[in-house]
Amino acid sequence: AAAAAAAGSPPPRPLRAFSASPAVGRKHRCTLVYLHGFCGNAHEYVSRDCDWGYPWLPGQHHVQGLRGVLPMAPRMQQPWGETRRSWYIYKGLQRNGIGDHDTLENSRRSVVELLRREIARLGGRGDRCFLGGLSQGCTVALDIYLRHGPELGLGGFVGSVGFVPSDSMGFKGVDQALRKFLEDPVQITRPLWLQCATDDGSDVPWNLVKTSVRALDGRVPGLLVNKVRGRGHCVDDWEASWLCDFIRKNVPGDASTGPPA
């Protein structure tokens, strides 16, 4: 029934996305699709003014052959009256749950369509396409990864300061998707990296995060949780460092780090 409903739905609205592709003469070998956080701006991730060493940007941490794709969330009015870029409408101020499931579903469908296009650019090599995000973008991307990662054959996941989504938080159907994910012997061994701020007491509280991670702990061999402390929710350049560590460890062997020659 769900498949039939999806088949009868209008196509998802294409997301505006910024990208940083391999330098001229360099072969495109892998892609990271990365979702910004609530109130974020995808353009900041590719701006020449960015001082942080993201792996898709030129410089010391550049990964040759990596294409970074940064989709932009639409603007949504939240229940407290603020209109900001967001992947879904919240249940309320300082509440991370879903308030309008349709907004999440629309974002999910648009990101999945973007992933399909990026995998096509890689000649169908889903294992060379990675997914991740920051904060709200981390949680939404992880929701997508658990639902569609096995189907698309994605190469792995990397995120910071999000939580593992659940039905109880309004991510309808993700509990069942997780059960199916855990039955996939290939996908559970692929890297699933989460960077968590243990001193975040309000934005994405550590108590919520550590409880949610129990759904994966000991059941996903590819899981790696990096606990950080000292900056609260705003991990700043620790986000970029985490991404670089992930890429260095998990990109295909024929994509190397370092500035373009």
SVG drawing of the C-alpha trace seen along z (x, -y; Angstrom):
<svg xmlns="http://www.w3.org/2000/svg" viewBox="-2 -35 53 46">
<polyline fill="none" stroke="black" stroke-width="0.4" points="0.0,0.0 2.8,-2.4 4.6,-1.6 1.4,-2.2 0.8,-5.5 4.4,-6.6 4.0,-5.7 0.9,-7.9 2.6,-10.9 3.9,-13.8 7.7,-13.8 9.7,-15.4 10.7,-19.0 14.4,-19.2 16.5,-20.6 18.8,-23.5 22.3,-22.1 25.8,-23.5 28.7,-21.2 32.4,-21.1 33.6,-18.7 37.1,-17.2 39.6,-19.6 39.8,-19.6 41.6,-16.5 40.8,-14.6 38.5,-11.6 35.3,-11.7 35.7,-8.7 33.4,-9.2 30.7,-11.6 29.5,-12.8 26.0,-14.2 25.8,-16.3 22.8,-18.0 23.3,-21.2 21.6,-21.9 18.5,-23.9 18.9,-27.5 22.0,-26.5 23.1,-27.4 24.6,-25.0 26.6,-27.7 28.7,-28.2 30.2,-24.7 31.6,-25.7 32.4,-29.4 35.9,-30.7 35.7,-32.4 35.4,-29.1 38.3,-28.7 37.6,-25.1 39.2,-22.2 36.3,-20.4 37.5,-17.5 35.9,-18.7 37.5,-22.2 41.0,-23.0 43.8,-22.9 45.6,-20.7 42.6,-18.4 41.4,-18.1 40.5,-14.6 41.3,-14.1 38.3,-12.6 35.8,-13.6 32.6,-15.4 30.9,-17.2 27.1,-17.8 25.4,-20.2 21.6,-20.5 19.7,-23.4 16.7,-22.9 13.5,-24.9 12.3,-27.7 9.6,-26.5 7.6,-28.4 8.0,-26.8 5.3,-26.6 6.9,-29.4 6.6,-31.7 10.1,-31.7 10.7,-31.0 14.1,-29.3 15.7,-26.7 14.7,-23.4 14.3,-19.7 11.0,-19.4 8.7,-21.4 9.4,-20.8 6.9,-19.7 7.8,-22.8 10.6,-25.1 13.5,-23.1 11.7,-19.8 13.5,-17.7 10.4,-15.6 8.5,-15.9 5.5,-18.3 4.5,-17.8 5.4,-14.5 4.7,-15.6 7.5,-18.1 10.0,-15.4 8.6,-13.1 9.0,-15.8 12.6,-16.4 13.3,-12.7 12.0,-12.1 14.0,-15.0 17.2,-13.8 16.7,-10.2 16.2,-11.5 19.4,-13.5 21.2,-10.4 20.0,-8.5 21.3,-11.1 24.7,-11.2 24.9,-7.4 24.2,-7.5 27.1,-10.0 29.3,-7.3 28.2,-4.7 25.8,-3.1 28.4,-2.6 26.3,-3.3 29.1,-2.1 31.1,-5.1 28.3,-7.5 28.3,-8.5 25.6,-10.4 25.8,-12.6 24.8,-15.8 25.0,-18.2 22.5,-18.5 19.0,-18.3 20.6,-17.4 22.5,-14.5 19.2,-13.1 17.3,-13.5 20.2,-12.0 20.4,-9.1 16.7,-8.5 17.2,-8.3 20.3,-6.1 18.5,-3.6 15.5,-3.4 17.3,-3.6 21.0,-2.8 20.6,1.0 18.5,0.4 20.9,-2.2 24.0,-0.3 25.4,-3.5 29.0,-3.4 28.5,-4.7 27.3,-7.5 29.0,-10.3 27.3,-12.9 27.7,-15.3 25.5,-16.3 22.3,-14.5 20.5,-11.6 19.3,-8.2 15.7,-8.7 12.8,-6.7 9.0,-6.4 8.6,-7.9 10.3,-11.1 7.9,-11.3 10.0,-9.6 7.1,-7.2 8.2,-3.9 11.9,-4.2 11.8,-1.5 10.8,1.0 13.3,-0.3 16.0,0.1 15.0,3.7 15.4,4.4 18.7,2.5 20.1,4.7 19.3,7.8 21.5,6.6 24.9,8.3 26.7,5.9 25.2,2.5 25.7,3.0 29.5,3.5 29.8,0.2 31.0,-2.8 28.4,-4.6 30.2,-7.4 28.5,-9.7 30.2,-12.6 28.3,-13.5 28.6,-16.4 28.3,-15.2 28.0,-18.7 25.0,-19.6 22.2,-20.2 19.6,-21.9 19.8,-21.8 20.3,-18.1 20.7,-17.0 23.2,-14.3 20.6,-12.3 18.5,-12.0 21.5,-11.1 23.0,-8.4 19.6,-6.8 18.9,-6.8 22.4,-5.3 21.5,-2.2 19.4,-1.1 22.7,-0.6 25.2,0.1 26.6,3.7 24.4,4.4 26.2,2.4 29.8,3.4 30.5,0.3 29.3,-2.0 31.9,-4.5 30.8,-7.1 33.2,-9.9 32.3,-11.8 33.5,-15.4 33.2,-18.0 34.0,-21.6 31.9,-23.5 28.3,-22.3 26.2,-21.9 28.4,-24.2 31.3,-21.9 32.5,-24.3 35.7,-23.0 35.5,-19.7 32.8,-18.9 35.3,-19.4 37.9,-17.3 35.5,-14.5 34.5,-14.5 38.2,-14.4 38.9,-11.5 36.0,-9.6 37.0,-10.2 40.7,-9.3 39.6,-6.1 36.7,-5.1 37.1,-6.5 38.1,-4.0 41.9,-3.3 42.4,-5.1 41.2,-8.4 43.9,-10.1 44.2,-13.1 46.2,-16.2 46.0,-19.3 45.6,-18.8 48.9,-18.5"/>
</svg>
